[in-house]
Amino acid sequence: MKAGDKAYFDWTANGAAVNFDAHGDGGGRSISYKKGRQVGEDTGVIQAAFNGNHGWYWRNRSDKDVTMTLRTQGDYTEIKRVD
């Protein structure tokens, strides 16, 4: 995303709860927009603070499988899944 671009989102852990970090990095900079523990869903807007990669890290701390569903729209060129 480029500085100032916006991505509207909503995600759900489909009945489970996860830890998350909505963040960005690029050009030697990094930022954490929002963090949460044991959260089942979130909705909002990420507005890029600088040019770079902006998105989420989710962590399942339970012993059960979790299916994440992410819906987005906005000013971005691609979505990458990083395992």
Backbone torsions as a table, in degrees:
resi	resn	phi	psi	omega
1	MET	NA	154.4	175.9
2	LYS	-97.6	154.1	-179.7
3	ALA	-50.4	129.6	178.6
4	GLY	91.2	-17.8	177.9
5	ASP	-64.0	152.8	-179.2
6	LYS	-121.6	141.6	172.3
7	ALA	-124.5	118.8	177.2
8	TYR	-89.3	139.3	-173.5
9	PHE	-147.6	159.3	160.4
10	ASP	-149.1	140.4	177.7
11	TRP	-137.1	155.5	176.7
12	THR	-140.7	147.6	174.9
13	ALA	-93.5	15.7	175.3
14	ASN	50.5	56.4	175.4
15	GLY	91.6	-6.5	178.7
16	ALA	-105.0	-175.1	177.4
17	ALA	-133.2	137.3	-177.7
18	VAL	-132.9	161.8	168.5
19	ASN	-90.7	145.7	-179.7
20	PHE	-145.9	160.3	174.4
21	ASP	-141.9	114.5	172.2
22	ALA	-90.0	120.9	-169.0
23	HIS	-148.2	173.6	175.0
24	GLY	-143.8	154.5	174.5
25	ASP	-152.5	153.0	177.1
26	GLY	157.7	146.3	178.2
27	GLY	60.0	31.1	-179.3
28	GLY	79.5	6.5	179.8
29	ARG	-112.5	157.6	173.4
30	SER	-149.3	155.3	-179.4
31	ILE	-151.8	145.2	171.2
32	SER	-110.6	115.1	-179.1
33	TYR	-77.8	-40.5	-175.6
34	LYS	-163.7	139.9	176.7
35	LYS	-126.2	154.8	177.1
36	GLY	-153.6	155.0	177.3
37	ARG	-124.0	133.1	178.3
38	GLN	52.8	55.4	-178.5
39	VAL	-109.7	139.5	-178.5
40	GLY	-96.1	-20.1	-178.8
41	GLU	-166.8	162.7	176.7
42	ASP	-157.1	151.7	179.5
43	THR	-140.0	144.4	177.2
44	GLY	166.8	-154.9	-178.9
45	VAL	-135.5	133.1	168.1
46	ILE	-102.9	123.2	173.6
47	GLN	-108.9	117.1	-174.1
48	ALA	-60.7	123.8	179.8
49	ALA	-77.6	-19.2	-179.2
50	PHE	-162.9	168.9	177.1
51	ASN	-66.7	135.4	177.3
52	GLY	155.0	-159.2	179.1
53	ASN	-92.6	135.7	-179.1
54	HIS	-139.9	131.9	-178.2
55	GLY	178.0	-149.8	-171.7
56	TRP	-127.5	152.8	167.6
57	TYR	-123.6	125.3	177.4
58	TRP	-117.0	144.0	177.1
59	ARG	-134.6	125.8	177.6
60	ASN	-91.6	112.1	179.9
61	ARG	-94.0	0.5	-179.9
62	SER	-90.3	176.1	176.6
63	ASP	-97.8	11.3	179.9
64	LYS	-108.1	151.1	175.4
65	ASP	-68.0	145.7	178.1
66	VAL	-127.6	135.9	173.7
67	THR	-107.5	119.7	178.9
68	MET	-92.6	136.1	174.1
69	THR	-121.6	122.2	-179.3
70	LEU	-120.8	128.8	174.8
71	ARG	-120.4	129.4	-178.7
72	THR	-137.7	159.7	167.7
73	GLN	-157.0	151.4	178.7
74	GLY	144.5	-155.2	-172.5
75	ASP	-94.8	82.1	175.6
76	TYR	-149.8	157.7	-175.9
77	THR	-99.4	-25.8	-179.9
78	GLU	-160.1	160.3	173.8
79	ILE	-121.5	129.9	179.5
80	LYS	-117.7	139.7	172.6
81	ARG	-100.6	125.5	179.4
82	VAL	-118.7	119.6	-179.4
83	ASP	-91.3	NA	NA
